[in-house]
Amino acid sequence: MSRRPDPRFLTFDMYGTLTDFPIGQAAEKRIEQVASPAQRELFRRRFAAYQLDEAMGDWRPYEELITRAFERACRAAGIAFRPEDPAEVFAELPEWGPHPDVPKALARLAEHFPLVILSNAAEQHAGRNAALLGAPFHAVYTAEQARAYKPRLGAFEFLYERLDCRPEETLHVSASPRYDLQSATDLGVRETVYLNRGYEPSAPHCHAYEVTSLAGVVEILGL
């Protein structure tokens, strides 16, 4: 029988993993009246790529990151950029709540482990989004606090410093190998869980477990 993980902390990505995060759809909605289907498709793909690219540089406010990614995607797709469009997307973020599978499973996990979020969310939104998830958190850390966005290693190093723990003492759950699981693996987290919500392809080299709902994490921990 394989050993069950017994971490000191369960750490989570929030946007997309716990919180339903339709940022691409929200952005595309702003340009649908002024863009052709082909332009919208290119915008959608580039907006996702540019968000990651912007996160790789020096920290800047999350609203600025979204705005820069939005503007670059518009330019790539030949769409006129309007600053009010990304501002409206950013304003929606604190209203987005959990995926349906999250509240019950998260509450169960909270009965046994301290739960911690490490999010690229803006500080002004993170607490509101976390409060909608239906479980108590030991801590909610943001890129704004760390002055580094995931997938940069500095964001994770900030997390472990604040928790006063080693990476291998955590179990990290994310729906994104690109933003989270590769970095966590590189820093020594052995218990990495890919919560596959269909956003990115599976990357077995950087996760120890793969599940399709948060209930799968409950099962991994034998709760």
CYANA upper distance limits for C-alpha pairs under 8 A (distance plus 0.5 A):
  4 ARG  CA    220 ILE  CA      7.37
  4 ARG  CA    221 LEU  CA      6.52
  4 ARG  CA    222 GLY  CA      7.67
  5 PRO  CA    171 LEU  CA      8.28
  5 PRO  CA    191 GLU  CA      7.55
  5 PRO  CA    220 ILE  CA      8.01
  5 PRO  CA    221 LEU  CA      6.58
  6 ASP  CA    221 LEU  CA      7.88
  7 PRO  CA    168 GLU  CA      8.46
  7 PRO  CA    169 GLU  CA      5.61
  7 PRO  CA    170 THR  CA      5.48
  7 PRO  CA    171 LEU  CA      6.43
  8 ARG  CA    113 PHE  CA      7.56
  8 ARG  CA    114 PRO  CA      7.88
  8 ARG  CA    169 GLU  CA      6.02
  8 ARG  CA    170 THR  CA      6.38
  9 PHE  CA    113 PHE  CA      6.60
  9 PHE  CA    114 PRO  CA      5.78
  9 PHE  CA    115 LEU  CA      6.68
  9 PHE  CA    116 VAL  CA      7.50
  9 PHE  CA    169 GLU  CA      7.40
  9 PHE  CA    170 THR  CA      5.48
  9 PHE  CA    171 LEU  CA      7.07
 10 LEU  CA    113 PHE  CA      7.00
 10 LEU  CA    114 PRO  CA      6.77
 10 LEU  CA    115 LEU  CA      5.54
 10 LEU  CA    116 VAL  CA      6.61
 10 LEU  CA    170 THR  CA      6.28
 10 LEU  CA    171 LEU  CA      5.50
 10 LEU  CA    172 HIS  CA      6.56
 10 LEU  CA    173 VAL  CA      8.18
 11 THR  CA    115 LEU  CA      6.53
 11 THR  CA    116 VAL  CA      5.14
 11 THR  CA    117 ILE  CA      6.12
 11 THR  CA    118 LEU  CA      7.51
 11 THR  CA    170 THR  CA      7.13
 11 THR  CA    171 LEU  CA      6.53
 11 THR  CA    172 HIS  CA      5.19
 11 THR  CA    173 VAL  CA      6.82
 12 PHE  CA     17 THR  CA      8.15
 12 PHE  CA     18 LEU  CA      8.39
 12 PHE  CA    115 LEU  CA      8.19
 12 PHE  CA    116 VAL  CA      6.67
 12 PHE  CA    117 ILE  CA      5.30
 12 PHE  CA    118 LEU  CA      6.60
 12 PHE  CA    119 SER  CA      8.48
 12 PHE  CA    172 HIS  CA      6.14
 12 PHE  CA    173 VAL  CA      5.37
 12 PHE  CA    174 SER  CA      6.58
 13 ASP  CA     17 THR  CA      6.41
 13 ASP  CA     18 LEU  CA      7.65
 13 ASP  CA    117 ILE  CA      6.38
 13 ASP  CA    118 LEU  CA      5.99
 13 ASP  CA    119 SER  CA      6.05
 13 ASP  CA    172 HIS  CA      8.44
 13 ASP  CA    173 VAL  CA      6.98
 13 ASP  CA    174 SER  CA      5.71
 13 ASP  CA    175 ALA  CA      8.15
 13 ASP  CA    180 ASP  CA      7.87
 14 MET  CA     18 LEU  CA      5.44
 14 MET  CA     19 THR  CA      6.19
 14 MET  CA    117 ILE  CA      6.89
 14 MET  CA    118 LEU  CA      7.57
 14 MET  CA    119 SER  CA      6.17
 14 MET  CA    130 ALA  CA      8.29
 14 MET  CA    174 SER  CA      8.37
 15 TYR  CA     19 THR  CA      5.43
 15 TYR  CA     20 ASP  CA      7.17
 15 TYR  CA     21 PHE  CA      6.10
 15 TYR  CA    119 SER  CA      7.55
 15 TYR  CA    120 ASN  CA      8.36
 15 TYR  CA    121 ALA  CA      8.01
 16 GLY  CA     20 ASP  CA      5.79
 16 GLY  CA     21 PHE  CA      5.38
 16 GLY  CA     22 PRO  CA      8.45
 16 GLY  CA    175 ALA  CA      6.97
 17 THR  CA    173 VAL  CA      8.25
 17 THR  CA    174 SER  CA      5.99
 17 THR  CA    175 ALA  CA      5.41
 17 THR  CA    176 SER  CA      8.29
 17 THR  CA    195 LEU  CA      7.42
 17 THR  CA    197 ARG  CA      8.18
 18 LEU  CA     98 PRO  CA      6.09
 18 LEU  CA     99 HIS  CA      6.60
 18 LEU  CA    102 VAL  CA      6.70
 18 LEU  CA    133 LEU  CA      7.84
 19 THR  CA     96 TRP  CA      7.13
 19 THR  CA     97 GLY  CA      5.82
 19 THR  CA     98 PRO  CA      4.64
 19 THR  CA     99 HIS  CA      6.23
 19 THR  CA    129 ASN  CA      7.77
 19 THR  CA    133 LEU  CA      7.82
 20 ASP  CA     96 TRP  CA      6.81
 20 ASP  CA     97 GLY  CA      6.49
 20 ASP  CA     98 PRO  CA      5.82
 20 ASP  CA     99 HIS  CA      5.53
 21 PHE  CA     93 LEU  CA      8.48
 21 PHE  CA     96 TRP  CA      7.20
 22 PRO  CA     26 ALA  CA      6.71
 23 ILE  CA     27 ALA  CA      6.54
 23 ILE  CA     89 VAL  CA      7.69
 24 GLY  CA     28 GLU  CA      6.57
 24 GLY  CA     44 ARG  CA      6.84
 24 GLY  CA     47 PHE  CA      7.82
 24 GLY  CA     48 ALA  CA      7.61
 25 GLN  CA     29 LYS  CA      6.55
 26 ALA  CA     30 ARG  CA      7.36
 26 ALA  CA     89 VAL  CA      6.62
 27 ALA  CA     31 ILE  CA      7.66
 27 ALA  CA     70 PHE  CA      8.23
 27 ALA  CA     85 ASP  CA      7.91
 27 ALA  CA     86 PRO  CA      7.43
 27 ALA  CA     89 VAL  CA      6.74
 28 GLU  CA     32 GLU  CA      6.56
 28 GLU  CA     40 ARG  CA      7.19
 28 GLU  CA     43 PHE  CA      8.01
 28 GLU  CA     44 ARG  CA      7.14
 30 ARG  CA     85 ASP  CA      6.41
 31 ILE  CA     35 ALA  CA      6.48
 31 ILE  CA     40 ARG  CA      7.96
 31 ILE  CA     79 ILE  CA      8.39
 32 GLU  CA     36 SER  CA      7.97
 32 GLU  CA     40 ARG  CA      7.37
 34 VAL  CA     79 ILE  CA      7.82
 35 ALA  CA     39 GLN  CA      6.12
 35 ALA  CA     40 ARG  CA      6.52
 35 ALA  CA     79 ILE  CA      7.02
 36 SER  CA     40 ARG  CA      6.66
 37 PRO  CA     41 GLU  CA      6.72
 38 ALA  CA     42 LEU  CA      6.84
 39 GLN  CA     43 PHE  CA      6.49
 39 GLN  CA     77 ALA  CA      5.69
 39 GLN  CA     78 GLY  CA      7.69
 39 GLN  CA     79 ILE  CA      7.99
 40 ARG  CA     44 ARG  CA      6.53
 40 ARG  CA     77 ALA  CA      8.00
 41 GLU  CA     45 ARG  CA      6.96
 42 LEU  CA     46 ARG  CA      6.60
 42 LEU  CA     73 ALA  CA      8.30
 42 LEU  CA     76 ALA  CA      8.12
 42 LEU  CA     77 ALA  CA      6.31
 43 PHE  CA     47 PHE  CA      6.29
 43 PHE  CA     73 ALA  CA      5.64
 43 PHE  CA     74 CYS  CA      6.74
 43 PHE  CA     76 ALA  CA      7.68
 43 PHE  CA     77 ALA  CA      6.06
 44 ARG  CA     48 ALA  CA      7.05
 44 ARG  CA     73 ALA  CA      8.22
 45 ARG  CA     49 ALA  CA      6.91
 46 ARG  CA     50 TYR  CA      6.36
 46 ARG  CA     72 ARG  CA      8.33
 46 ARG  CA     73 ALA  CA      5.66
 46 ARG  CA     76 ALA  CA      7.97
 47 PHE  CA     51 GLN  CA      6.70
 47 PHE  CA     69 ALA  CA      6.20
 47 PHE  CA     70 PHE  CA      6.35
 47 PHE  CA     72 ARG  CA      8.00
 47 PHE  CA     73 ALA  CA      5.55
 48 ALA  CA     52 LEU  CA      7.26
 48 ALA  CA     69 ALA  CA      8.44
 49 ALA  CA     53 ASP  CA      6.79
 50 TYR  CA     54 GLU  CA      6.42
 50 TYR  CA     69 ALA  CA      5.36
 50 TYR  CA     70 PHE  CA      8.36
 50 TYR  CA     72 ARG  CA      7.63
 50 TYR  CA     73 ALA  CA      7.68
 51 GLN  CA     55 ALA  CA      6.76
 51 GLN  CA     65 LEU  CA      7.34
 51 GLN  CA     66 ILE  CA      7.08
 51 GLN  CA     69 ALA  CA      5.78
 52 LEU  CA     56 MET  CA      7.10
 52 LEU  CA    179 TYR  CA      8.22
 53 ASP  CA     57 GLY  CA      7.93
 54 GLU  CA     65 LEU  CA      6.56
 54 GLU  CA     68 ARG  CA      8.07
 54 GLU  CA     69 ALA  CA      7.35
 55 ALA  CA     59 TRP  CA      7.85
 55 ALA  CA     65 LEU  CA      7.71
 55 ALA  CA    148 ALA  CA      8.41
 55 ALA  CA    149 TYR  CA      5.91
 55 ALA  CA    150 LYS  CA      7.30
 55 ALA  CA    151 PRO  CA      7.94
 55 ALA  CA    152 ARG  CA      8.36
 56 MET  CA    149 TYR  CA      7.48
 56 MET  CA    150 LYS  CA      8.17
 56 MET  CA    151 PRO  CA      7.59
 56 MET  CA    152 ARG  CA      6.88
 58 ASP  CA    147 ARG  CA      8.37
 58 ASP  CA    148 ALA  CA      7.30
 59 TRP  CA    143 ALA  CA      8.25
 59 TRP  CA    144 GLU  CA      7.99
 59 TRP  CA    147 ARG  CA      5.83
 59 TRP  CA    148 ALA  CA      5.63
 59 TRP  CA    149 TYR  CA      7.04
 60 ARG  CA     64 GLU  CA      7.08
 60 ARG  CA     65 LEU  CA      7.18
 60 ARG  CA    147 ARG  CA      8.43
 61 PRO  CA     65 LEU  CA      6.93
 61 PRO  CA    122 ALA  CA      7.64
 61 PRO  CA    144 GLU  CA      7.69
 62 TYR  CA     66 ILE  CA      6.76
 62 TYR  CA    120 ASN  CA      8.14
 62 TYR  CA    121 ALA  CA      7.38
 62 TYR  CA    122 ALA  CA      6.07
 63 GLU  CA     67 THR  CA      6.61
 63 GLU  CA     86 PRO  CA      8.41
 63 GLU  CA     87 ALA  CA      7.76
 63 GLU  CA     90 PHE  CA      6.67
 63 GLU  CA    122 ALA  CA      8.25
 64 GLU  CA     68 ARG  CA      6.51
 65 LEU  CA     69 ALA  CA      6.70
 66 ILE  CA     70 PHE  CA      6.47
 66 ILE  CA     86 PRO  CA      7.02
 66 ILE  CA     90 PHE  CA      7.94
 67 THR  CA     71 GLU  CA      6.56
 67 THR  CA     83 PRO  CA      7.79
 67 THR  CA     86 PRO  CA      5.83
 67 THR  CA     87 ALA  CA      7.78
 68 ARG  CA     72 ARG  CA      6.63
 69 ALA  CA     73 ALA  CA      6.61
 70 PHE  CA     74 CYS  CA      6.69
 70 PHE  CA     81 PHE  CA      8.49
 70 PHE  CA     86 PRO  CA      6.95
 71 GLU  CA     75 ARG  CA      6.71
 71 GLU  CA     81 PHE  CA      6.37
 72 ARG  CA     76 ALA  CA      6.69
 73 ALA  CA     77 ALA  CA      6.69
 74 CYS  CA     78 GLY  CA      6.42
 74 CYS  CA     79 ILE  CA      5.25
 74 CYS  CA     80 ALA  CA      6.94
 74 CYS  CA     81 PHE  CA      6.40
 75 ARG  CA     79 ILE  CA      6.58
 75 ARG  CA     80 ALA  CA      7.86
 75 ARG  CA     81 PHE  CA      7.93
 82 ARG  CA     86 PRO  CA      8.44
 83 PRO  CA     87 ALA  CA      7.07
 84 GLU  CA     88 GLU  CA      6.63
 85 ASP  CA     89 VAL  CA      7.07
 86 PRO  CA     90 PHE  CA      6.62
 87 ALA  CA     91 ALA  CA      6.74
 88 GLU  CA     92 GLU  CA      7.04
 89 VAL  CA     93 LEU  CA      7.44
 92 GLU  CA     96 TRP  CA      7.70
 93 LEU  CA    125 HIS  CA      7.58
 93 LEU  CA    129 ASN  CA      8.50
 94 PRO  CA    125 HIS  CA      5.68
 94 PRO  CA    126 ALA  CA      7.96
 94 PRO  CA    128 ARG  CA      6.42
 94 PRO  CA    129 ASN  CA      6.00
 95 GLU  CA    128 ARG  CA      8.44
 95 GLU  CA    129 ASN  CA      7.60
 96 TRP  CA    129 ASN  CA      7.26
 97 GLY  CA    129 ASN  CA      6.91
 97 GLY  CA    132 LEU  CA      6.06
 97 GLY  CA    133 LEU  CA      7.10
 98 PRO  CA    102 VAL  CA      6.60
 98 PRO  CA    103 PRO  CA      7.61
 98 PRO  CA    132 LEU  CA      7.24
 98 PRO  CA    133 LEU  CA      5.94
101 ASP  CA    105 ALA  CA      7.38
101 ASP  CA    213 SER  CA      6.72
101 ASP  CA    214 LEU  CA      6.71
101 ASP  CA    215 ALA  CA      7.68
102 VAL  CA    106 LEU  CA      6.19
102 VAL  CA    133 LEU  CA      7.56
102 VAL  CA    213 SER  CA      8.31
102 VAL  CA    214 LEU  CA      6.45
102 VAL  CA    215 ALA  CA      8.40
103 PRO  CA    107 ALA  CA      6.54
103 PRO  CA    133 LEU  CA      6.22
103 PRO  CA    134 GLY  CA      5.59
103 PRO  CA    135 ALA  CA      7.32
104 LYS  CA    108 ARG  CA      6.90
104 LYS  CA    134 GLY  CA      8.32
105 ALA  CA    109 LEU  CA      6.80
105 ALA  CA    214 LEU  CA      6.46
105 ALA  CA    215 ALA  CA      5.88
105 ALA  CA    218 VAL  CA      7.18
106 LEU  CA    110 ALA  CA      6.65
106 LEU  CA    133 LEU  CA      8.39
106 LEU  CA    134 GLY  CA      7.90
106 LEU  CA    135 ALA  CA      6.58
106 LEU  CA    214 LEU  CA      7.85
107 ALA  CA    111 GLU  CA      7.11
107 ALA  CA    134 GLY  CA      7.25
107 ALA  CA    135 ALA  CA      5.44
107 ALA  CA    136 PRO  CA      8.16
108 ARG  CA    112 HIS  CA      7.89
108 ARG  CA    218 VAL  CA      7.97
108 ARG  CA    223 LEU  CA      8.29
109 LEU  CA    113 PHE  CA      6.60
109 LEU  CA    115 LEU  CA      8.29
109 LEU  CA    218 VAL  CA      7.04
109 LEU  CA    223 LEU  CA      8.25
110 ALA  CA    114 PRO  CA      6.69
110 ALA  CA    115 LEU  CA      6.73
110 ALA  CA    135 ALA  CA      7.14
110 ALA  CA    136 PRO  CA      7.24
110 ALA  CA    137 PHE  CA      8.14
114 PRO  CA    137 PHE  CA      7.27
114 PRO  CA    138 HIS  CA      5.92
115 LEU  CA    136 PRO  CA      7.92
115 LEU  CA    137 PHE  CA      5.44
115 LEU  CA    138 HIS  CA      5.84
115 LEU  CA    139 ALA  CA      7.54
116 VAL  CA    137 PHE  CA      6.31
116 VAL  CA    138 HIS  CA      6.11
116 VAL  CA    139 ALA  CA      5.45
116 VAL  CA    140 VAL  CA      6.30
116 VAL  CA    141 TYR  CA      8.14
117 ILE  CA    137 PHE  CA      8.12
117 ILE  CA    139 ALA  CA      6.94
117 ILE  CA    140 VAL  CA      5.18
117 ILE  CA    141 TYR  CA      6.36
117 ILE  CA    142 THR  CA      8.44
118 LEU  CA    140 VAL  CA      6.79
118 LEU  CA    141 TYR  CA      5.37
118 LEU  CA    142 THR  CA      6.16
118 LEU  CA    143 ALA  CA      8.11
118 LEU  CA    155 ALA  CA      8.50
118 LEU  CA    156 PHE  CA      8.32
118 LEU  CA    159 LEU  CA      7.56
119 SER  CA    126 ALA  CA      8.09
119 SER  CA    140 VAL  CA      8.23
119 SER  CA    141 TYR  CA      6.84
119 SER  CA    142 THR  CA      5.35
119 SER  CA    143 ALA  CA      6.79
119 SER  CA    150 LYS  CA      8.27
120 ASN  CA    142 THR  CA      6.15
120 ASN  CA    143 ALA  CA      5.44
120 ASN  CA    144 GLU  CA      8.06
120 ASN  CA    149 TYR  CA      6.23
120 ASN  CA    150 LYS  CA      7.01
121 ALA  CA    125 HIS  CA      6.99
121 ALA  CA    126 ALA  CA      6.05
121 ALA  CA    142 THR  CA      6.55
121 ALA  CA    143 ALA  CA      7.34
121 ALA  CA    144 GLU  CA      8.30
122 ALA  CA    126 ALA  CA      6.55
122 ALA  CA    142 THR  CA      7.35
122 ALA  CA    143 ALA  CA      7.88
122 ALA  CA    144 GLU  CA      6.85
123 GLU  CA    127 GLY  CA      7.84
123 GLU  CA    142 THR  CA      6.84
123 GLU  CA    144 GLU  CA      6.73
123 GLU  CA    145 GLN  CA      8.14
124 GLN  CA    128 ARG  CA      8.42
125 HIS  CA    129 ASN  CA      6.76
126 ALA  CA    130 ALA  CA      6.56
126 ALA  CA    140 VAL  CA      7.88
126 ALA  CA    142 THR  CA      7.83
127 GLY  CA    131 ALA  CA      6.55
127 GLY  CA    140 VAL  CA      7.76
128 ARG  CA    132 LEU  CA      7.13
129 ASN  CA    133 LEU  CA      7.52
130 ALA  CA    134 GLY  CA      8.47
130 ALA  CA    140 VAL  CA      8.22
131 ALA  CA    135 ALA  CA      8.08
141 TYR  CA    145 GLN  CA      7.20
141 TYR  CA    146 ALA  CA      8.24
141 TYR  CA    159 LEU  CA      7.63
142 THR  CA    146 ALA  CA      6.89
143 ALA  CA    147 ARG  CA      5.98
143 ALA  CA    148 ALA  CA      5.61
143 ALA  CA    149 TYR  CA      5.36
143 ALA  CA    150 LYS  CA      7.74
143 ALA  CA    155 ALA  CA      6.81
144 GLU  CA    148 ALA  CA      7.40
144 GLU  CA    149 TYR  CA      8.28
146 ALA  CA    154 GLY  CA      7.71
146 ALA  CA    155 ALA  CA      6.00
146 ALA  CA    158 PHE  CA      6.22
146 ALA  CA    159 LEU  CA      8.42
147 ARG  CA    155 ALA  CA      7.86
148 ALA  CA    152 ARG  CA      6.96
148 ALA  CA    154 GLY  CA      6.48
148 ALA  CA    155 ALA  CA      5.65
149 TYR  CA    154 GLY  CA      8.41
149 TYR  CA    155 ALA  CA      6.41
150 LYS  CA    154 GLY  CA      8.49
150 LYS  CA    155 ALA  CA      6.31
150 LYS  CA    156 PHE  CA      8.02
150 LYS  CA    179 TYR  CA      6.03
150 LYS  CA    180 ASP  CA      7.04
151 PRO  CA    155 ALA  CA      7.93
151 PRO  CA    178 ARG  CA      7.42
151 PRO  CA    179 TYR  CA      4.91
151 PRO  CA    180 ASP  CA      6.25
151 PRO  CA    182 GLN  CA      8.42
151 PRO  CA    183 SER  CA      6.52
152 ARG  CA    156 PHE  CA      8.04
152 ARG  CA    183 SER  CA      7.66
153 LEU  CA    157 GLU  CA      6.68
153 LEU  CA    183 SER  CA      6.57
153 LEU  CA    184 ALA  CA      8.50
153 LEU  CA    187 LEU  CA      8.20
154 GLY  CA    158 PHE  CA      6.55
155 ALA  CA    159 LEU  CA      7.01
156 PHE  CA    160 TYR  CA      6.93
156 PHE  CA    183 SER  CA      8.19
156 PHE  CA    184 ALA  CA      7.63
157 GLU  CA    161 GLU  CA      6.63
158 PHE  CA    162 ARG  CA      6.64
159 LEU  CA    163 LEU  CA      6.72
160 TYR  CA    164 ASP  CA      6.26
160 TYR  CA    165 CYS  CA      5.93
160 TYR  CA    166 ARG  CA      6.77
160 TYR  CA    167 PRO  CA      6.93
161 GLU  CA    165 CYS  CA      7.30
165 CYS  CA    169 GLU  CA      6.98
166 ARG  CA    170 THR  CA      7.98
167 PRO  CA    184 ALA  CA      8.16
167 PRO  CA    187 LEU  CA      7.12
167 PRO  CA    188 GLY  CA      6.16
167 PRO  CA    189 VAL  CA      5.48
168 GLU  CA    188 GLY  CA      6.26
168 GLU  CA    189 VAL  CA      5.03
168 GLU  CA    190 ARG  CA      6.33
168 GLU  CA    191 GLU  CA      7.91
169 GLU  CA    189 VAL  CA      8.01
170 THR  CA    189 VAL  CA      7.15
170 THR  CA    191 GLU  CA      7.51
171 LEU  CA    189 VAL  CA      7.59
171 LEU  CA    190 ARG  CA      8.04
171 LEU  CA    191 GLU  CA      5.31
171 LEU  CA    192 THR  CA      6.28
171 LEU  CA    193 VAL  CA      7.93
172 HIS  CA    181 LEU  CA      8.22
172 HIS  CA    184 ALA  CA      8.03
172 HIS  CA    189 VAL  CA      8.01
172 HIS  CA    191 GLU  CA      7.05
172 HIS  CA    192 THR  CA      5.48
172 HIS  CA    193 VAL  CA      6.58
173 VAL  CA    181 LEU  CA      8.46
173 VAL  CA    192 THR  CA      6.64
173 VAL  CA    193 VAL  CA      5.21
173 VAL  CA    194 TYR  CA      6.65
173 VAL  CA    195 LEU  CA      7.13
174 SER  CA    180 ASP  CA      6.90
174 SER  CA    181 LEU  CA      7.32
174 SER  CA    193 VAL  CA      6.95
174 SER  CA    194 TYR  CA      5.98
174 SER  CA    195 LEU  CA      6.12
175 ALA  CA    194 TYR  CA      6.13
175 ALA  CA    195 LEU  CA      5.14
175 ALA  CA    196 ASN  CA      5.99
175 ALA  CA    197 ARG  CA      6.65
175 ALA  CA    199 TYR  CA      7.79
175 ALA  CA    200 GLU  CA      8.24
176 SER  CA    180 ASP  CA      6.30
176 SER  CA    181 LEU  CA      7.12
176 SER  CA    194 TYR  CA      7.63
176 SER  CA    195 LEU  CA      8.38
176 SER  CA    199 TYR  CA      7.87
176 SER  CA    200 GLU  CA      6.97
177 PRO  CA    181 LEU  CA      4.96
177 PRO  CA    182 GLN  CA      6.20
177 PRO  CA    194 TYR  CA      7.61
177 PRO  CA    200 GLU  CA      7.86
177 PRO  CA    202 SER  CA      7.98
177 PRO  CA    203 ALA  CA      6.96
177 PRO  CA    206 CYS  CA      7.53
177 PRO  CA    207 HIS  CA      8.39
178 ARG  CA    182 GLN  CA      6.69
179 TYR  CA    183 SER  CA      7.85
180 ASP  CA    184 ALA  CA      6.61
181 LEU  CA    185 THR  CA      6.47
181 LEU  CA    192 THR  CA      7.07
181 LEU  CA    193 VAL  CA      8.32
181 LEU  CA    194 TYR  CA      7.95
181 LEU  CA    206 CYS  CA      6.26
181 LEU  CA    207 HIS  CA      6.90
182 GLN  CA    186 ASP  CA      6.62
182 GLN  CA    206 CYS  CA      5.76
182 GLN  CA    207 HIS  CA      8.41
183 SER  CA    187 LEU  CA      6.85
184 ALA  CA    188 GLY  CA      6.98
184 ALA  CA    189 VAL  CA      5.90
184 ALA  CA    192 THR  CA      8.01
185 THR  CA    189 VAL  CA      5.53
185 THR  CA    190 ARG  CA      7.06
185 THR  CA    192 THR  CA      7.78
185 THR  CA    206 CYS  CA      6.30
185 THR  CA    207 HIS  CA      7.92
190 ARG  CA    207 HIS  CA      8.46
190 ARG  CA    208 ALA  CA      7.41
191 GLU  CA    207 HIS  CA      7.88
191 GLU  CA    208 ALA  CA      6.31
191 GLU  CA    209 TYR  CA      8.09
192 THR  CA    206 CYS  CA      7.88
192 THR  CA    207 HIS  CA      5.28
192 THR  CA    208 ALA  CA      5.69
192 THR  CA    209 TYR  CA      6.90
193 VAL  CA    207 HIS  CA      6.14
193 VAL  CA    208 ALA  CA      6.55
193 VAL  CA    209 TYR  CA      5.24
193 VAL  CA    210 GLU  CA      6.16
193 VAL  CA    211 VAL  CA      7.77
193 VAL  CA    217 VAL  CA      8.20
194 TYR  CA    202 SER  CA      8.22
194 TYR  CA    207 HIS  CA      6.56
194 TYR  CA    208 ALA  CA      8.38
194 TYR  CA    209 TYR  CA      6.65
194 TYR  CA    210 GLU  CA      5.17
194 TYR  CA    211 VAL  CA      6.78
195 LEU  CA    210 GLU  CA      6.53
195 LEU  CA    211 VAL  CA      5.56
195 LEU  CA    212 THR  CA      5.97
195 LEU  CA    213 SER  CA      6.84
195 LEU  CA    214 LEU  CA      7.59
196 ASN  CA    200 GLU  CA      8.24
196 ASN  CA    202 SER  CA      7.89
196 ASN  CA    210 GLU  CA      7.28
196 ASN  CA    211 VAL  CA      6.55
196 ASN  CA    212 THR  CA      5.50
196 ASN  CA    213 SER  CA      8.01
197 ARG  CA    212 THR  CA      6.91
197 ARG  CA    213 SER  CA      8.36
203 ALA  CA    207 HIS  CA      7.40
204 PRO  CA    208 ALA  CA      7.75
211 VAL  CA    216 GLY  CA      5.87
211 VAL  CA    217 VAL  CA      7.71
212 THR  CA    216 GLY  CA      7.36
213 SER  CA    217 VAL  CA      8.19
214 LEU  CA    218 VAL  CA      7.42
215 ALA  CA    219 GLU  CA      6.93
216 GLY  CA    220 ILE  CA      6.72
217 VAL  CA    221 LEU  CA      6.80
218 VAL  CA    222 GLY  CA      6.79
218 VAL  CA    223 LEU  CA      5.98
219 GLU  CA    223 LEU  CA      6.61
